[in-house]
Amino acid sequence: GRDGAVRLAAADQPDIVAGLTALDRGDTEQALAHLVDAVRVAGPELREDLRAMLLGVFAQLGEHHPLATKFRRRLAQALY
């Protein structure tokens, strides 16, 4: 939710910063790449926030959007 977005905005992690910046610019592919990389090194709470944010982006793109398909797979690999 809202708290997660606030925590992410405050996170001092280069991939999160770059990902959020790219998202603001509308560069979705770049944003997803950074945010999925951030998942790999994030602690449990931030990881959950990132996962929620990524799922939100996938939902906006649409389930069958090529970027959603590609990065959903990458997210699964990063999480497990």
Residue frames as a rotation matrix with the C-alpha (Angstrom) as fourth column:
GLY 1
0.560 0.828 0.000 0.00
0.828 -0.560 0.000 0.00
0.000 0.000 -1.000 0.00
ARG 2
0.865 -0.121 0.487 0.88
-0.018 -0.977 -0.210 3.62
0.502 0.173 -0.847 0.52
ASP 3
0.762 -0.593 0.261 3.45
-0.390 -0.099 0.915 2.82
-0.517 -0.799 -0.307 3.24
GLY 4
0.411 -0.598 0.688 5.33
0.638 0.728 0.251 0.53
-0.651 0.336 0.680 0.90
ALA 5
0.580 -0.144 0.802 5.61
0.677 -0.462 -0.573 3.28
0.453 0.875 -0.171 -1.70
VAL 6
0.884 -0.245 0.398 6.87
-0.394 -0.848 0.353 5.67
0.251 -0.469 -0.847 0.97
ARG 7
0.604 -0.688 0.403 9.47
-0.076 0.454 0.888 3.15
-0.793 -0.567 0.222 2.18
LEU 8
0.398 -0.448 0.801 10.63
0.882 0.426 -0.200 2.57
-0.252 0.786 0.565 -1.39
ALA 9
0.749 -0.072 0.659 10.91
0.278 -0.868 -0.411 6.30
0.601 0.491 -0.630 -2.05
ALA 10
0.792 -0.433 0.431 13.06
-0.610 -0.528 0.591 6.62
-0.028 -0.731 -0.682 1.08
ALA 11
0.812 -0.477 0.335 15.21
0.363 0.864 0.349 3.57
-0.456 -0.162 0.875 0.30
ASP 12
0.474 -0.738 -0.480 18.82
-0.734 -0.633 0.247 4.47
-0.487 0.235 -0.841 -0.29
GLN 13
-0.006 -0.414 0.910 19.46
0.264 0.877 0.401 1.73
-0.964 0.243 0.104 -2.80
PRO 14
-0.672 -0.375 -0.639 20.71
-0.372 -0.575 0.728 2.69
-0.641 0.727 0.247 -6.28
ASP 15
-0.937 0.317 0.148 18.49
0.311 0.558 0.769 0.23
0.161 0.767 -0.621 -8.17
ILE 16
-0.094 0.944 -0.316 15.37
0.944 -0.016 -0.328 1.41
-0.315 -0.330 -0.890 -6.35
VAL 17
-0.078 -0.014 -0.997 16.21
0.052 -0.999 0.010 5.06
-0.996 -0.051 0.079 -6.96
ALA 18
-0.870 -0.328 -0.367 16.94
-0.341 -0.136 0.930 4.38
-0.355 0.935 0.006 -10.64
GLY 19
-0.763 0.621 0.178 13.81
0.641 0.693 0.331 2.24
0.083 0.366 -0.927 -10.98
LEU 20
0.088 0.824 -0.560 11.48
0.779 -0.408 -0.477 4.85
-0.621 -0.394 -0.677 -9.49
THR 21
-0.292 -0.286 -0.913 13.09
-0.247 -0.900 0.361 7.58
-0.924 0.330 0.192 -11.61
ALA 22
-0.995 -0.089 -0.050 12.61
-0.076 0.317 0.946 5.52
-0.069 0.944 -0.322 -14.77
LEU 23
-0.421 0.907 0.000 9.01
0.899 0.417 -0.135 4.83
-0.122 -0.057 -0.991 -13.78
ASP 24
0.094 0.412 -0.906 8.38
0.334 -0.871 -0.361 8.58
-0.938 -0.268 -0.219 -13.41
ARG 25
-0.582 -0.426 -0.693 9.88
-0.485 -0.502 0.716 9.11
-0.653 0.753 0.086 -16.86
GLY 26
0.544 0.819 -0.181 7.59
-0.692 0.316 -0.648 6.47
-0.474 0.478 0.739 -18.30
ASP 27
-0.131 -0.666 -0.734 10.49
-0.855 0.451 -0.256 4.18
0.502 0.594 -0.628 -19.14
THR 28
0.669 0.598 0.442 8.77
-0.744 0.546 0.386 1.03
-0.011 -0.587 0.810 -17.91
GLU 29
0.805 -0.365 -0.468 11.27
0.148 0.887 -0.438 -1.53
0.575 0.283 0.768 -19.19
GLN 30
-0.239 -0.927 0.289 14.21
-0.059 -0.283 -0.957 0.27
0.969 -0.246 0.013 -17.56
ALA 31
-0.071 0.306 0.949 12.22
-0.938 -0.343 0.041 0.66
0.338 -0.888 0.312 -14.34
LEU 32
0.883 0.468 0.020 11.31
-0.454 0.844 0.286 -3.02
0.117 -0.262 0.958 -14.18
ALA 33
0.442 -0.801 -0.403 14.90
0.249 0.541 -0.803 -4.07
0.862 0.255 0.439 -14.82
HIS 34
-0.466 -0.638 0.613 16.16
-0.371 -0.487 -0.790 -1.93
0.803 -0.596 -0.010 -11.92
LEU 35
0.100 0.590 0.801 13.37
-0.981 -0.077 0.179 -2.90
0.167 -0.804 0.571 -9.53
VAL 36
0.921 0.184 -0.344 13.79
-0.168 0.983 0.074 -6.63
0.352 -0.010 0.936 -10.15
ASP 37
0.007 -0.983 -0.186 17.54
0.239 0.182 -0.954 -6.26
0.971 -0.038 0.236 -9.55
ALA 38
-0.369 -0.095 0.925 16.72
-0.723 -0.596 -0.350 -4.44
0.584 -0.797 0.152 -6.31
VAL 39
0.698 0.706 0.116 14.60
-0.644 0.550 0.532 -7.40
0.312 -0.446 0.839 -5.17
ARG 40
0.513 -0.546 -0.663 17.68
0.226 0.831 -0.509 -9.64
0.828 0.111 0.549 -5.23
VAL 41
-0.518 -0.846 -0.124 19.46
0.411 -0.119 -0.904 -7.61
0.750 -0.519 0.410 -2.55
ALA 42
-0.167 0.535 0.828 16.54
-0.593 -0.726 0.349 -6.14
0.788 -0.433 0.439 -0.57
GLY 43
-0.966 -0.025 0.257 15.67
-0.240 0.449 -0.861 -7.17
-0.094 -0.893 -0.440 2.97
PRO 44
-0.712 0.694 0.108 12.32
0.692 0.719 -0.059 -8.89
-0.119 0.033 -0.992 3.64
GLU 45
0.014 0.789 -0.615 10.23
0.482 -0.544 -0.687 -5.75
-0.876 -0.287 -0.388 4.14
LEU 46
-0.214 -0.177 -0.961 11.57
-0.608 -0.746 0.273 -3.85
-0.764 0.643 0.052 1.15
ARG 47
-0.984 -0.174 0.045 11.38
-0.088 0.684 0.725 -7.00
-0.157 0.709 -0.688 -0.94
GLU 48
-0.369 0.925 0.084 7.67
0.824 0.368 -0.431 -7.24
-0.430 -0.089 -0.898 -0.18
ASP 49
0.190 0.390 -0.901 7.21
0.001 -0.918 -0.397 -3.55
-0.982 0.075 -0.174 -1.09
LEU 50
-0.594 -0.509 -0.623 9.08
-0.620 -0.203 0.758 -4.08
-0.512 0.837 -0.195 -4.35
ARG 51
-0.903 0.292 0.316 7.05
0.393 0.859 0.329 -7.16
-0.175 0.421 -0.890 -5.18
ALA 52
0.013 0.968 -0.250 3.81
0.696 -0.188 -0.693 -5.25
-0.718 -0.165 -0.676 -4.59
MET 53
0.071 -0.045 -0.996 4.99
-0.400 -0.916 0.013 -2.35
-0.914 0.398 -0.084 -6.72
LEU 54
-0.863 -0.451 -0.229 6.09
-0.399 0.328 0.856 -4.65
-0.311 0.830 -0.463 -9.55
LEU 55
-0.631 0.704 0.326 2.75
0.716 0.690 -0.105 -6.48
-0.298 0.167 -0.940 -9.49
GLY 56
0.218 0.696 -0.684 1.06
0.297 -0.715 -0.633 -3.10
-0.930 -0.065 -0.362 -9.73
VAL 57
-0.306 -0.419 -0.855 3.10
-0.680 -0.531 0.505 -2.21
-0.666 0.736 -0.122 -12.80
PHE 58
-0.979 -0.020 0.205 2.31
0.105 0.808 0.580 -5.60
-0.177 0.589 -0.789 -14.37
ALA 59
-0.210 0.978 0.002 -1.40
0.761 0.165 -0.627 -4.97
-0.613 -0.130 -0.779 -13.74
GLN 60
0.214 0.247 -0.945 -1.19
-0.226 -0.929 -0.294 -1.57
-0.950 0.277 -0.143 -15.43
LEU 61
-0.679 -0.544 -0.494 0.59
-0.613 0.049 0.789 -3.06
-0.404 0.838 -0.367 -18.43
GLY 62
0.482 0.805 -0.345 -1.92
-0.875 0.464 -0.140 -5.89
0.047 0.369 0.928 -18.70
GLU 63
0.517 -0.243 0.821 -1.26
-0.357 0.810 0.464 -9.56
-0.778 -0.533 0.332 -17.94
HIS 64
0.655 -0.174 0.735 -0.32
0.593 0.722 -0.357 -10.45
-0.469 0.669 0.576 -21.51
HIS 65
0.894 -0.418 -0.163 1.96
-0.448 -0.806 -0.388 -7.51
0.031 0.419 -0.907 -22.20
PRO 66
0.592 -0.712 -0.379 5.42
0.232 0.601 -0.765 -8.77
0.772 0.365 0.521 -23.28
LEU 67
-0.310 -0.734 0.604 7.17
-0.434 -0.456 -0.777 -6.76
0.846 -0.503 -0.177 -20.55
ALA 68
0.269 0.491 0.828 4.84
-0.963 0.110 0.247 -8.14
0.030 -0.864 0.502 -17.89
THR 69
0.969 0.109 -0.220 5.52
-0.136 0.985 -0.110 -11.69
0.205 0.137 0.969 -19.06
LYS 70
0.287 -0.952 -0.105 9.29
0.173 0.160 -0.972 -11.20
0.942 0.261 0.211 -19.23
PHE 71
-0.451 -0.551 0.702 9.72
-0.498 -0.497 -0.710 -9.46
0.740 -0.670 -0.050 -15.89
ARG 72
0.571 0.657 0.493 7.20
-0.808 0.344 0.478 -11.60
0.144 -0.671 0.727 -14.02
ARG 73
0.836 -0.340 -0.430 9.48
0.241 0.933 -0.268 -14.55
0.492 0.120 0.862 -14.80
ARG 74
-0.155 -0.955 0.252 12.54
0.157 -0.276 -0.948 -12.55
0.975 -0.107 0.192 -13.69
LEU 75
-0.050 0.219 0.974 10.81
-0.865 -0.497 0.067 -11.52
0.499 -0.840 0.214 -10.48
ALA 76
0.911 0.413 0.003 9.99
-0.372 0.817 0.440 -15.15
0.180 -0.402 0.898 -9.69
GLN 77
0.469 -0.816 -0.338 13.67
0.509 0.563 -0.651 -16.06
0.721 0.134 0.680 -10.16
ALA 78
-0.337 -0.606 0.721 14.78
-0.221 -0.694 -0.686 -13.16
0.915 -0.390 0.100 -7.97
LEU 79
0.226 0.551 0.803 12.38
-0.908 -0.180 0.379 -14.14
0.353 -0.815 0.459 -5.18
TYR 80
0.878 0.308 0.366 13.07
-0.437 0.830 0.348 -17.86
-0.197 -0.466 0.863 -5.06
